[in-house]
Amino acid sequence: MFHIVIPARYGSTRLPGKALADIAGEPMLYWVWQRALAAGPQSVTIATDDDRIASVLRARGAEVVMTRADHPSGTDRLAEVVNTLGFDDDAIIVNLQGDEPLMPAANLRQVAALLELYPDSAIATLAEPINDLDTFHNPAAVKVVVGAYDRALYFSRAPIPWPREAMTDPSSAEVMALRHIGLYAYRSGFLRRFIRWGVAPSEALESLEQLRALHHGEVIRVERASEPVPAGVDTAADLEAVRALMAEP
């Protein structure tokens, strides 16, 4: 069994208040919550520091935990929820971002099952093939290199692994990379360790929290997503695109 926690903030640099933005007559976070419920977890909890979000989602029947407003990262917020709810160290927690109203429920079950399959692992996550050079070179698309037994070797905003032929003719290089999908399953005990560590050098350089786990020798398992993952909602254009998709019969 596993639990799902949905961190949700009201503030957003590019799209303030997006958690409560209307999509098909309901706030976006309502649809994220419904995706989580469809995965069949033992529990679904919304973690927020905002009374507006808490009020709206509680009115719809969601379980909400109020968290501190000064967390430096979403992982720290997740760790607070784990401690507040008293989860055992072996409990599996799936972190579903509050701006993913189209995340397939199958993928939520997939990361939880992957972590359950490998007791030595602290984290499980997903990836998908990169099929074009623009994405390969885009620093906003995080790349992951995976070794034997589905273990992550490194995550980077840089184009990795770098095809040698691309050094002379990038346009002719065959892309053989994986884009990391920001969906995670954690063990509660790992979250408690994570917040005690300082920022790792590679994490500071790349601005990628998962590198802190690798820096401390934790095992991260990676599988290709069982279902395609639609884009989340970061901008007003993303919001309109999701609205259009959910309006389709």
Phi and psi in degrees as a GROMACS rama.xvg file:
@    title "Ramachandran Plot"
@    xaxis  label "Phi"
@    yaxis  label "Psi"
@TYPE xy
-147.67  164.764  PHE-2
-118.684  149.797  HIS-3
-116.145  131.625  ILE-4
-118.372  132.583  VAL-5
-114.49  99.855  ILE-6
-71.0776  134.705  PRO-7
-143.569  124.318  ALA-8
-115.991  150.999  ARG-9
-80.763  -38.8255  TYR-10
-73.0469  141.495  GLY-11
-153.765  129.999  SER-12
-60.3186  -45.2232  THR-13
-92.0182  -22.8243  ARG-14
-148.553  77.6459  LEU-15
-56.8433  139.211  PRO-16
72.9397  16.5289  GLY-17
-64.988  -26.2096  LYS-18
-58.9675  -29.6154  ALA-19
-108.214  11.7246  LEU-20
-62.4842  138.873  ALA-21
-72.7364  129.297  ASP-22
-134.512  114.707  ILE-23
54.2099  38.2276  ALA-24
86.3293  1.53491  GLY-25
-133.311  154.766  GLU-26
-65.837  148.602  PRO-27
-52.4499  -41.566  MET-28
-62.771  -28.1082  LEU-29
-60.4675  -43.2984  TYR-30
-69.3599  -35.3325  TRP-31
-61.9844  -45.3701  VAL-32
-58.7027  -41.409  TRP-33
-64.9777  -38.2946  GLN-34
-61.2995  -41.5609  ARG-35
-64.3114  -45.0524  ALA-36
-61.2582  -36.7719  LEU-37
-65.2242  -19.9948  ALA-38
-77.3234  -11.5244  ALA-39
74.796  38.7389  GLY-40
-77.3679  170.949  PRO-41
-69.6658  -33.2546  GLN-42
-155.485  157.014  SER-43
-129.917  126.708  VAL-44
-128.498  132.533  THR-45
-95.1835  127.232  ILE-46
-108.994  116.768  ALA-47
-145.425  158.953  THR-48
-110.495  11.7593  ASP-49
-116.573  125.825  ASP-50
-65.7385  -31.0042  ASP-51
-64.9601  -45.2133  ARG-52
-63.7379  -45.6974  ILE-53
-59.7046  -44.5206  ALA-54
-64.0345  -45.6952  SER-55
-65.5221  -43.0874  VAL-56
-77.8182  -35.0667  LEU-57
-63.2684  -35.7138  ARG-58
-63.3587  -21.5593  ALA-59
-97.9883  3.40583  ARG-60
99.6056  5.33719  GLY-61
-79.3293  149.315  ALA-62
-83.2039  128.122  GLU-63
-126.576  135.515  VAL-64
-115.769  124.74  VAL-65
-80.6642  132.117  MET-66
-120.531  168.388  THR-67
-62.7474  155.416  ARG-68
-92.1216  -8.23374  ALA-69
-105.688  21.1804  ASP-70
-66.6993  134.202  HIS-71
-73.5963  -17.4826  PRO-72
-152.931  164.544  SER-73
-65.7408  -29.2428  GLY-74
-66.9881  -37.7627  THR-75
-63.8994  -38.9434  ASP-76
-64.0009  -40.2877  ARG-77
-62.4969  -42.1553  LEU-78
-63.6223  -36.6738  ALA-79
-62.6098  -41.3707  GLU-80
-63.5757  -43.6145  VAL-81
-56.8154  -43.0307  VAL-82
-72.5472  -38.6809  ASN-83
-63.1533  -41.0342  THR-84
-87.2069  -7.2692  LEU-85
68.3643  36.8978  GLY-86
-67.6197  143.916  PHE-87
-64.6083  157.537  ASP-88
-60.0534  -28.9998  ASP-89
-86.9777  -5.1567  ASP-90
-62.6383  139.683  ALA-91
-96.2404  125.424  ILE-92
-117.799  119.817  ILE-93
-94.4795  127.414  VAL-94
-98.2729  106.339  ASN-95
-106.025  118.679  LEU-96
-65.2457  146.073  GLN-97
-74.2281  1.00316  GLY-98
-115.259  28.6877  ASP-99
-120.073  66.9698  GLU-100
-72.3023  -8.17291  PRO-101
-113.228  9.85208  LEU-102
-61.7037  123.581  MET-103
-62.0666  134.455  PRO-104
-60.4329  -31.4603  ALA-105
-60.4326  -34.7418  ALA-106
-72.3129  -32.0435  ASN-107
-64.6167  -44.8015  LEU-108
-65.3295  -34.0277  ARG-109
-64.0283  -47.4813  GLN-110
-66.4766  -36.3858  VAL-111
-64.9514  -43.8213  ALA-112
-65.9642  -35.8076  ALA-113
-64.6988  -42.2456  LEU-114
-68.9414  -36.5345  LEU-115
-65.2545  -33.0422  GLU-116
-69.1333  -29.7761  LEU-117
-118.94  91.9856  TYR-118
-62.1938  -19.6019  PRO-119
-82.4219  -4.37286  ASP-120
-98.9009  146.939  SER-121
-97.0355  -28.3146  ALA-122
-138.945  145.904  ILE-123
-129.524  144.165  ALA-124
-152.111  179.697  THR-125
-126.002  163.114  LEU-126
-148.088  167.79  ALA-127
-144.111  152.913  GLU-128
-63.2857  145.727  PRO-129
-97.6102  125.926  ILE-130
-114.759  6.69577  ASN-131
-145.687  151.615  ASP-132
-70.0171  -30.5298  LEU-133
-60.4715  -45.9303  ASP-134
-66.2277  -39.6067  THR-135
-58.183  -37.6616  PHE-136
-93.6351  -4.69332  HIS-137
-80.8523  118.187  ASN-138
-67.1279  -16.8749  PRO-139
-75.1747  -19.8632  ALA-140
-93.52  107.912  ALA-141
-78.6592  129.859  VAL-142
-99.7434  150.141  LYS-143
-131.858  138.358  VAL-144
-106.748  128.169  VAL-145
-116.074  133.972  VAL-146
-99.8886  -156.671  GLY-147
-63.5783  151.655  ALA-148
59.7441  29.1994  TYR-149
61.7379  30.8956  ASP-150
-91.966  132.962  ARG-151
-70.5645  131.927  ALA-152
-95.5515  -39.5899  LEU-153
-166.052  150.367  TYR-154
-117.806  143.393  PHE-155
-157.051  153.727  SER-156
-83.831  -13.2369  ARG-157
-78.001  160.777  ALA-158
-74.9242  99.1051  PRO-159
-131.173  151.008  ILE-160
-69.4816  143.828  PRO-161
-85.1684  117.213  TRP-162
-70.7278  128.618  PRO-163
-57.7968  -36.9184  ARG-164
-62.3247  -25.607  GLU-165
-69.1716  -16.6957  ALA-166
-61.7515  -30.237  MET-167
-105.246  -28.5675  THR-168
-149.223  83.4797  ASP-169
-57.6989  -30.4036  PRO-170
-69.3933  -18.8794  SER-171
-97.864  -4.23816  SER-172
-73.5819  138.286  ALA-173
-83.3957  126.9  GLU-174
-79.2163  122.428  VAL-175
-127.634  43.517  MET-176
-114.259  167.77  ALA-177
-121.941  134.077  LEU-178
-90.4708  129.747  ARG-179
-76.0326  135.58  HIS-180
-101.871  127.595  ILE-181
-77.3634  53.413  GLY-182
-119.635  123.973  LEU-183
-126.086  150.429  TYR-184
-119.198  134.336  ALA-185
-123.797  156.806  TYR-186
-89.7194  140.623  ARG-187
-56.5679  -40.2619  SER-188
-60.4879  -36.9726  GLY-189
-63.2738  -43.4843  PHE-190
-59.5594  -37.0014  LEU-191
-68.0857  -34.7268  ARG-192
-72.0273  -41.7436  ARG-193
-55.6621  -44.8193  PHE-194
-74.0258  -9.48248  ILE-195
-88.2396  -15.7584  ARG-196
-85.4772  149.603  TRP-197
-79.698  169.596  GLY-198
-64.2441  130.534  VAL-199
-78.4582  152.578  ALA-200
-56.7667  -44.7993  PRO-201
-66.8972  -34.7534  SER-202
-63.2809  -43.7601  GLU-203
-65.001  -37.882  ALA-204
-68.4116  -44.0656  LEU-205
-95.6698  -15.1875  GLU-206
59.0513  51.846  SER-207
-134.854  112.241  LEU-208
-62.9199  -31.3279  GLU-209
-64.3888  -19.9422  GLN-210
-69.8147  -23.1693  LEU-211
-64.0911  -39.959  ARG-212
-64.2261  -45.1901  ALA-213
-64.2639  -38.2253  LEU-214
-58.3207  -34.3646  HIS-215
-96.044  13.909  HIS-216
81.081  13.169  GLY-217
-75.4833  149.3  GLU-218
-93.6498  127.587  VAL-219
-115.158  119.896  ILE-220
-92.6315  141.765  ARG-221
-132.644  129.872  VAL-222
-124.712  157.533  GLU-223
-72.0015  137.136  ARG-224
-58.5773  134.117  ALA-225
-69.6655  -27.1231  SER-226
-131.659  147.566  GLU-227
-57.2654  143.356  PRO-228
-105.809  111.882  VAL-229
-65.8095  158.444  PRO-230
-64.2312  146.635  ALA-231
-79.6231  -171.433  GLY-232
-109.897  103.511  VAL-233
-110.908  -27.8659  ASP-234
-130.729  171.152  THR-235
-61.6847  -35.5225  ALA-236
-66.216  -40.0161  ALA-237
-60.5406  -43.125  ASP-238
-61.2096  -43.5353  LEU-239
-65.473  -36.5338  GLU-240
-65.1977  -42.2363  ALA-241
-67.6232  -40.5503  VAL-242
-57.1618  -43.6674  ARG-243
-65.0111  -41.3179  ALA-244
-64.196  -41.4924  LEU-245
-78.5884  -12.5133  MET-246
-85.1232  -13.9965  ALA-247
-69.0367  141.104  GLU-248
